Amino acid sequence: MRQLPPLNALRAFEAAARHMSFSKAADELNVTPAAISQQIRALEDIVGVKLFRRLTRALLLTDAGRVALPALTAGLDLLAEGYSDMRRQEDAGALTISVAPSLAAKWLVPRLEGFRALHPQFDIRIDATDRLADFQRGDVDVALRYGDGQYDGMEVRCLMSELSAPVCSPALLEGAHPLRKPTDLRHHTLLHSQWRMQHAFAPNWRMWLKASGLGDIDPEHGPRFSEDTLVAQAAIAGQGVALVGQVVVAADLRAGLLVHPFGTPSDMRQNYCYYVVYPQEDATRPKVRAFADWVLDEAKASDPA
């Protein structure tokens, strides 16, 4: 069984002996010179010998202090190396990202290979869920969430704004009731995201129809789906017109699977956007910082707004 004095006392003595100064030791350890002096006196009491000769304008090591210094410096260096090894192991392990299923499927996952190429030491875990991340349990490192950014105790960085607009299959632009202007929606099925209908902050058909002056169209009639991705898929299949976030359908719009039936979409952001969220105390963790910086760079390059 090892018998050691308090580690803080050993650190105070080693720093003071290495610098031959209580003040410089205090600066290194971010304490006061008085605290350094107190720790060293406590250590001297424990070992039963003086470690310094305190002169008026100088500080000298005693024989006991001079003999002990090399071994203590080497030992503290080994402790620091061991601690770094533990942190490297932790930060080279799994990186768990909590993200809404729609954003995961349509935006994040197609880009992840770029992050893996830059940081192959991290094993990525995607937790695709709409549930709020429980950081206290330690199951999640970073979350991507849509909202107003009010998350207490969290580091919150705006990822990208979200524009919600009607989209449909190109086939609906033709036929017996071609979809050319908003009033043509009277002849078409509205496709709904259930979560948009349940949250006051989420742009939905009720908001869009009201803004367009179409009070005679039922804003709640039509099929409902739990995710924007499912609504978009129904629109691609020609089953109706969807009101979805443009981040989710950007690839489908580029591929021509979906179109904006009324030209350039109007702005329905309502000051909400996607955020990168993680505990403030984790801001310096290498894997958290690496992912947050990378995903923000990706968002800047891809934000359709």
C-alpha positions in Angstrom: 0.0 0.0 0.0 1.4 3.4 -1.0 1.6 6.0 1.6 1.7 9.5 0.1 1.1 13.0 1.4 -1.6 15.1 -0.3 -1.0 15.5 -4.0 -1.5 19.3 -3.9 1.3 19.6 -1.4 3.6 17.6 -3.6 2.7 19.7 -6.6 3.3 23.0 -4.7 6.7 21.8 -3.5 7.8 20.5 -7.0 6.7 23.7 -8.8 8.3 26.0 -6.2 11.6 24.0 -6.2 11.6 23.9 -10.0 11.1 27.7 -10.3 12.9 28.5 -7.0 10.0 30.9 -6.5 6.7 30.7 -4.6 5.3 33.4 -6.9 6.1 31.6 -10.1 4.8 28.3 -8.7 1.5 30.1 -7.7 1.1 31.4 -11.3 1.7 27.9 -12.7 -0.9 26.3 -10.4 -3.3 29.2 -10.5 -3.3 29.8 -6.7 -1.8 32.5 -4.4 1.8 32.5 -3.2 0.4 32.2 0.4 -1.3 29.0 -0.6 1.9 27.6 -2.0 3.7 28.5 1.2 1.0 26.9 3.3 1.1 23.7 1.3 4.9 23.4 1.6 4.8 24.0 5.4 2.1 21.3 5.7 4.4 18.9 3.6 7.4 19.8 5.8 5.3 18.9 8.9 4.3 15.6 7.4 7.8 14.5 6.4 9.4 16.0 9.5 12.2 17.9 7.7 12.6 21.3 6.2 12.6 21.4 2.3 13.5 25.1 1.8 15.7 27.6 3.5 13.8 30.9 3.3 16.2 33.8 3.1 15.3 37.5 2.9 15.7 37.7 -0.9 16.3 34.2 -1.9 14.9 30.6 -1.6 17.2 27.7 -1.3 16.6 23.9 -1.2 17.8 21.9 1.7 19.5 18.6 1.2 16.2 16.8 1.7 14.5 19.0 -0.9 17.3 18.7 -3.4 17.3 14.9 -3.2 13.5 14.6 -3.5 13.0 17.0 -6.4 14.1 14.8 -9.4 12.0 11.9 -8.4 8.9 14.1 -7.7 9.3 15.9 -11.1 9.5 12.5 -12.9 6.6 11.2 -10.9 4.3 14.1 -11.7 5.3 14.0 -15.3 4.2 10.3 -15.4 0.9 11.2 -13.7 0.3 13.9 -16.3 1.1 11.4 -19.1 -1.2 8.8 -17.6 -4.0 11.4 -17.4 -3.5 12.4 -21.0 -3.6 8.8 -22.0 -7.0 8.4 -20.3 -8.3 11.5 -22.1 -7.0 10.3 -25.4 -8.7 6.9 -24.9 -12.0 8.6 -24.0 -11.9 11.0 -26.9 -10.8 8.4 -29.4 -13.9 6.3 -28.5 -17.5 6.7 -29.5 -19.0 10.0 -30.5 -22.7 9.8 -29.9 -24.9 12.4 -31.8 -28.6 12.9 -31.0 -30.4 14.2 -34.0 -34.0 14.3 -35.3 -34.7 11.5 -37.7 -35.5 13.7 -40.7 -32.3 15.8 -40.3 -30.3 12.7 -39.8 -31.5 10.9 -42.9 -31.6 13.8 -45.3 -28.8 16.0 -44.2 -26.3 14.7 -41.6 -25.8 11.0 -42.6 -24.9 11.8 -46.3 -22.2 14.1 -45.1 -20.7 12.0 -42.3 -18.0 10.3 -44.4 -16.3 13.8 -44.6 -16.1 13.9 -40.8 -14.8 10.3 -40.6 -12.1 11.1 -43.1 -10.9 14.0 -41.0 -11.3 12.2 -37.7 -11.0 8.4 -38.1 -10.2 8.0 -34.4 -13.9 8.6 -33.5 -16.5 5.9 -33.7 -19.7 7.6 -34.7 -23.0 6.7 -33.1 -26.2 8.3 -34.4 -29.2 8.4 -32.1 -32.0 9.4 -34.4 -34.8 10.6 -32.1 -37.0 13.6 -31.4 -36.5 13.1 -27.6 -34.5 15.7 -25.8 -30.9 14.4 -25.2 -30.1 13.4 -21.6 -26.5 14.6 -21.3 -26.4 13.8 -17.6 -26.7 10.1 -18.2 -23.6 10.3 -20.5 -25.3 8.5 -23.4 -25.0 11.5 -25.7 -22.1 13.8 -26.6 -23.7 16.3 -29.0 -27.3 17.0 -30.1 -28.7 18.7 -33.2 -32.0 20.3 -32.5 -34.6 22.6 -34.1 -36.0 25.3 -31.9 -35.4 28.7 -30.3 -32.0 27.9 -28.8 -33.1 28.3 -25.2 -31.3 25.4 -23.5 -30.2 26.1 -20.0 -26.7 25.1 -19.0 -25.8 24.2 -22.6 -23.4 25.6 -25.2 -25.7 26.5 -28.1 -24.5 27.4 -31.6 -26.8 28.1 -34.5 -26.3 25.6 -37.2 -28.5 26.9 -40.0 -31.9 28.6 -40.4 -34.8 26.6 -41.7 -37.2 27.7 -44.4 -40.5 25.8 -44.6 -42.4 25.9 -47.9 -44.8 23.8 -50.0 -43.3 21.1 -52.3 -44.9 18.6 -54.6 -44.2 16.1 -57.4 -43.7 17.7 -60.8 -46.7 15.5 -61.9 -49.0 17.8 -59.9 -48.1 20.7 -62.1 -50.1 19.0 -64.9 -53.4 17.1 -65.1 -57.0 18.1 -64.6 -56.1 20.6 -61.8 -52.6 21.8 -62.5 -51.0 23.3 -59.4 -49.8 26.8 -60.4 -51.0 29.2 -57.7 -51.9 28.9 -54.0 -55.7 28.9 -54.7 -55.2 25.7 -56.7 -54.6 23.9 -53.4 -58.4 23.7 -53.1 -58.1 20.8 -55.5 -55.2 19.0 -53.9 -54.5 17.0 -50.8 -52.5 18.6 -48.0 -49.8 16.4 -46.4 -49.0 17.1 -42.8 -46.1 16.6 -40.4 -47.7 15.6 -37.0 -45.0 17.3 -35.0 -45.6 20.6 -36.8 -49.3 20.4 -35.9 -48.4 19.8 -32.2 -45.8 22.6 -31.7 -46.7 26.3 -31.8 -43.3 27.3 -33.0 -43.3 24.9 -36.0 -44.4 26.3 -39.4 -47.5 24.4 -40.6 -50.3 24.5 -43.1 -52.5 26.6 -40.8 -49.8 29.3 -40.7 -49.1 29.1 -44.4 -52.7 29.3 -45.5 -53.5 32.2 -43.2 -50.5 34.1 -44.5 -51.7 33.4 -48.1 -55.2 34.6 -47.3 -56.8 31.2 -48.0 -59.2 30.9 -45.2 -61.6 28.6 -47.0 -59.2 25.6 -47.1 -59.2 23.2 -44.1 -55.7 23.5 -42.7 -55.9 20.1 -40.8 -57.5 17.9 -43.4 -55.3 15.3 -45.1 -52.9 12.5 -44.1 -50.5 13.0 -41.2 -47.0 11.6 -40.8 -44.7 11.6 -37.8 -41.6 12.8 -39.7 -40.9 15.3 -42.5 -39.1 12.6 -44.4 -42.3 10.6 -44.6 -44.3 13.6 -45.7 -41.7 14.3 -48.4 -41.8 10.7 -49.6 -45.6 10.9 -49.9 -45.2 14.1 -51.9 -42.6 12.5 -54.2 -45.2 9.7 -54.8 -47.7 12.3 -56.0 -50.1 11.9 -53.0 -50.4 15.6 -52.3 -48.6 18.8 -51.4 -46.2 18.9 -48.4 -45.2 21.8 -46.2 -41.7 20.8 -45.1 -38.3 22.2 -44.1 -36.1 22.8 -47.1 -33.1 21.4 -45.5 -34.8 18.0 -45.4 -35.8 18.1 -49.1 -32.9 20.0 -50.6 -31.5 16.8 -52.3 -34.9 15.9 -53.7 -35.4 19.4 -55.1 -32.0 19.2 -56.8 -32.8 15.8 -58.2 -36.1 17.0 -59.6 -38.2 14.6 -57.5 -39.9 17.6 -55.9 -40.6 21.2 -57.0 -41.8 24.4 -55.5 -45.2 24.8 -57.2 -45.5 28.5 -56.5 -42.0 29.7 -57.4 -39.6 31.1 -54.9 -40.8 30.0 -51.4 -41.8 32.7 -48.9 -40.0 33.0 -45.6 -41.6 31.1 -42.7 -38.6 30.8 -40.4 -40.1 32.5 -37.4 -36.6 33.1 -35.9 -36.1 29.4 -35.3 -33.2 27.3 -36.6 -31.2 24.1 -36.1 -28.7 24.3 -33.3 -25.7 22.3 -32.1 -26.1 21.7 -28.4 -23.8 20.2 -25.8 -23.0 20.8 -22.1 -20.9 23.9 -21.4 -18.4 21.9 -19.5 -17.8 19.7 -22.5 -16.8 22.6 -24.8 -13.1 21.7 -24.7 -13.5 18.0 -25.2 -11.6 17.2 -28.4 -14.3 15.0 -30.0 -17.1 17.5 -29.1 -15.2 20.5 -30.4 -14.1 18.6 -33.6 -17.7 17.6 -34.5 -19.2 21.0 -33.6 -16.7 22.9 -35.7 -17.0 20.4 -38.6 -20.8 20.4 -38.7 -21.0 24.2 -38.5 -18.6 24.4 -41.5 -20.9 21.9 -43.4 -23.9 24.0 -42.6 -22.3 27.2 -43.9 -21.7 25.4 -47.2 -25.1 23.9 -47.6 -27.7 26.2 -46.0 -30.3 26.8 -48.7 -31.5 30.0 -47.1 
